[in-house]
């Protein structure tokens, strides 16, 4: 049977974006079992929930292009970003920032800066009190580390977090709501002005930060793309370590025997990998189909948009036994929390160092008996990006 003779995937008309934002995992579990390839009406996309299929799509950009014109990202960022580019064009913009993320710079520059930032935040936490670690630690810690990495220390922690959330909301504005795009426009104006003001300083005193590396390159990419690269990093570089930290802590607090072992044997690397697998900070991605193709016996027609659900792939029963549970002792297997293929997250190693090497051991060294408070329930939220929106803990 030729591809053109195949039938398209079944259509699902009951799943809403709100459902996926509030509690997606039961939906993904059902779809993996009943309809791993399905057209979701509310999204206007063909959703893929099995790890084998999401990896196949990401590994084959010649068939599944990142340049999906139906996503709201270009409108939100006011630029055609590297996230929506393929091949040499994508590689050139990605490589423009690559020197910032080398192992040499991570170890020789960023680890020292991040350790000092972590020390300042952890020392400022009030021993014996109950605090919400989202606003008190996870959000501002991620923001402050990121602004140094990007070369914009002039930005406030609050502005970095606000810009990040606005960009995330705009990139996920699949309903194309005018109000959200108006917020994006205002934030873009603020960021552009700050970047332009910082450039003379970086030209006068080059350093390993992303903005400095890009503006001082022998053959720099256009300013519009330099700015869009920085904005992409703001959009993802705060929420990923922030949400991962809170998820890891929640997973440990709700599994006391795992927490005890992690503290006793310094299993922070295992805790990091399990946390991002369990609740992937980047839950979903879109790809434009460039030619008629087939997935699991279904026609995926040219011009369709597939949505790879990394969140579901990371819990796929074909890969992970009891994937719905948090378990730092599980057999180590590759997950897709940071994507795969050409668009594999550039900040993965930075996030791992920030949390597993610096923040988690430092936090439990200062507060070895820290516990999750029952003062309010922990609320996980988000479809494209997901994590806890609060984490009340008692600092002992």
C-alpha positions, 0 to 999 in steps of 0.5 A: 500500500502506498502512502497516498492510499493510507487513511489519516489519523482519527480526530479527537474533538473532546480534548481542550487546550485547558485540559492539556494545561491543567492535567495532561498526563492522564490524557497522554496515557490514554492516547498512548494506549488508544490513539498514539497518532491523533488529530486534535481539533482544538490544536489543529495538529496531529499529536504524537505521544509515543517516544519512538514517533517523537524521536523519529520526527525530531531526527528527520528535519528533511521531512518534518521542518521546524519552520511551521508558519502556523505557530504564534512564535514569530508574531510573539518574538517579532522575528523568525527565530532559530527555533523555526529554522532548519539546516544551515540557517538554523546551525549558523544562528545556533553556533553564533551562541555556542562559545558561551556554552562550551565546557571550558566556559561553563567550568571556568566562568559560569560555575563560579558565578552561579555558585556565588549567586546560589550562596546569596539566595540560599543564605537569604532564606529564613531558617525555621519559616515556611516559604514558597520557593517559586518566588523566593528562590527558583524563579529569581535564581534562574533569572539572575544566572541567566542574565549573566550568561546572556550578558545583560546583568543590567536587567532586573530579576523581576524583568527577566521573569516577566519577559520570560513568561510573556514570551512563553505565553506569546509562543503558546498563544495558539488562539492568537489573542490580541491582548497577549501579543500586545504584551509581547510587543511591549516586552520586545520594545523593552528588551530591544532597548536594553540589548542596544544599550549593552552592546557598546560595553561588550564591544569595549570589553569582550567576555564569554556571555552570549551577547558579547560573543555574538556582537564581537564575532568576525562574521556576526549574524544580523542584529535582529537575529542576535536579539531573537537568540537572546529572547529565545534564551530568556523564554526557555532559560528561566522556566526550564531550570526554575521548573526543573528545580521545583519538580525535583524538590516536589518529587523528593519531598513526596518520596521520603525514602528517595530523599533520604538516599539522595542526601546520604549519597549525594544522588543529585544527578540522578534526581535531576534526570528523573525530575526532568523526565517525570515532568518535562519542562518543555512538554511539546513542539511543532513540526511542519510536514514537508511531504506525504509520509506515514506514522503507525499506518496513518497518512501524515499529509504534506502541509500538516503540522505534527505536535511531538509530545515530549512530556508523553514520550518521557513516560512511555511504557515502551521505554520506562517501567512505571513512567508515571512515578518519580523514581530516582533509582530507575534504570537510566535510559535516554529521555527526551526532556531536552529534545533531540536532533538538531534542536537539542536544548543548548542550555542542557549542560548549564541547567544540569550544573546549576541544579545537580552540582550547585543548588540542590546540594547547597540547599540541603546542606543548609536546610537538611531537614527541609520539608514540604508544607501542607499549607497549600496544595502544589499546583502544576500548570502548563501545556507547552511548558510545565512545572509547579507554580508554587512549592511551600516548604518549611526550612529546617 
